[in-house]
Every structure is written in structure tokens, then in C-alpha cells.
């Protein structure tokens, strides 16, 4: 069983590395796009290129945050997301980045649609409405999960203890 657990940790580490590599590639692409906008002159098309670069950077942030979350939760901590505290913390770390990235993409789509076809505004509006629905659902999840956490106070204490072990301040103190 320990060999299987080790195999899962190695697989998670590989996934985290791939997400980080994808994030770095997206950062390079966004940088090239922004540099092209600057080199081509600051006009309306350069503004569109910068908006595209911002959208690509938002996706890079999501990929990097997923990489960090996988590495910390599945490789470093080697915990199992089973209790209500763990589930809330894991999903919250992921969803905060996803909500921000989708909201930015909705804004990028809005700016893109302003210069293009008006029908594209439907796509932008659906992205922003979806972002609001995701945010509302996340809020409801947190609210309902809080009641479950009250039933298991030891799980919250255990999670806080693990946080103290991982924080840089505790490493400096020891």
C-alpha cells in the first residue's frame, strides 16, 4: 500500500510540474504579445493585444495556482481531502483563482466584443453571469460547510497545526 501511495505522490508531483511548465509557457506567450503591442505602436490594435495578453496571464495564474495547490496538498502535506475542513480549504484555494480568471476573461471578452460583432457580447455576458453563479455557489458551499466543520472541531485544529508546520515563520523560529 505504501508503494501505491508513493506512486500517487510521484504522479501528483509530475502533474504539478506540468502545470507549472504550462504556466511558464503562457507567461512567455503573454510577454511576447505585450512586447509586440509595445513595439507596434500604441494604437487601438495594441490595446487589443494587451487585453489578449492579460487574458493569457489570467490562465497562467490559474495553471500556476493549480500547480502550487497540487504540490502542497498532495505531495508536501500528503493529506487526503476527506473532511469538511480539507474540502473547503482545497476548493477555496482553487476556486478563488478560477473565479478571478473567469471574471478577467469575461472582461477581456467584453472589450473584444466592443470592437467586433455585437453577438459576441452574449458570450461575454454569459461568462460574467457564470462567474457570478460560481461565486454565489462557492459562497453557499462555504456557508453550509461551516456547519459541518462545527461538528468536527478536531479537523480544523489539525489543519491549522499543519499550516503552522508549513509556514515560513515557523521554520525561522525552529
N, C-alpha and C positions, 0 to 999 in steps of 0.2 A: 504494500500500500504506500510505503514511503517513496518507492521508486516512481509510482504513478503520480504522487503529489509533486515530486521533483520535476517530472516531465511536464506537468501543467505549469509549474513556475517558469520553466525554461520557455515553454510556448508563449506564456504571457510576456516574458521579457522580450522575446522576438517580436511580438505584436507591438509592444511599446516602442521598440527601436524602429520598426517600420512606420509607425505613426509619426515619430519624431523626424525621420528622414523625409516623409511626405511633407511635413510642416516646413522643413528647411527648403525643400524644393519650391513650395508655394511662396515662401518669403523671397526667394531668388526671382521667381517669376513676377511677383508684385513689384519688386525693386526695379526690375528691367522695364516693366510697364510704366512705372512712375518716372524713371530716368528718361524714357522715350518721350513722355509728355513734357518734361522739362527741356529736353534737347530740341524738340519740335516747335517750341514757341508756346507761350502761354495764351492759348485761344480756347474756343469752346470745345474743340476736339480734344485738347489737352485736359480740359476739365473732365470729359468723359473717360479718358484714360486713367486719370487719378481716381475717379469713382470706381472704375473696374479694379484698380489696384487695392482700394480699400476693401472691396468685396472679397478679393482673393486673400487679403490679410486676415479677414474675419474667419475664413475657412482654415487658414493656417493656425490661428489661435485655437480653434476647436480641435484640430488634429494634435496640436502640442498639449493641450489640456487633457485630451483623452490619453495620450502617451503618459503624461505625468500621473494621472489617476490610476491607470492600469499598473504602472510601475510601483506606485506607493501602496496601493491596496492589495494587489495580487502577488507582488514579488517581495517588496521590502517588509511589509507587515505580515504577509502570508495569512490573512484573515479570510473568513468565509462570510459573505454578505448574506446573513440569515436573520439576524434580529432586527427589530424595527429601527433601532438607532443606526445600525450599519447601513440598512437600506436607505434611510433618509439622507444620511451623510453622503453615501455614494451617488445617489441620484441627484442630490443638490449640487454636488461638485460638477457633475456632468451637465445638468440642465441649465445652470447659470450661464455657462459658456454657450450652449446651444441657443438659448433664448436671445442672448445678446447678438450672436452671429446671425440668426434668422432675422432679427429686427434690423440689423445693419443691411442684410441682403434685401430686405423689403424696402428700405430707404434707397439703396442703390437702384433697385428695380423701378422705384418711383421716379428718380432722376432720369433714368434711361428712357422710361415711357414718356416723360415730358417732352423729349426731343424726337420721339418716334411715333409709333401708331398709338392712338388713344385706347385701343383694345388691350394694349399691354398694361394699362392701369388696372385691369381686372386681376392680372397675375400679381401685381404689386399689392393690391388691396387684399387679395386672398392670403398672401404671405403675412401681411400685418395683422389680419384678423386671426390667422392661425397662430401667430406669435402671442396674441392676447389670450386666445383659448389655452395655449400651452402654459402660459404664465398663470392663468386662473386655475387650471387643473393642478399645477405644481403647488400653488398656494393651498388648495383644498387638501392635497395629499399631505402636506406638512402639518396642516391643522389636525387632520384625522390621525396622522402618525404620532402626533404628540400625546394623544390619549393612550396609544399602545405603549409608548415609552414610559408613561407613568406606571404601567403595570410591571415594567422590568427596569427598576432604577439601577440595578447592578450592571446592566448592559451599558448604560450611559456612563457610569463610573469607570468601567473597563475601557471604553472608547476614549475617555478623557485621559486615563492613565497612559494609553498608547500614544496619544498626542504629545504628552509630556516627554515620552521617550524619544520621539522623532523630532521635537522642536530643537532648533539650533541653540536656544538659550540653555536648555538642559544639558546639551553637550559641552557648552562652555563652563557650566557650573561644576561638572564632574571631572 
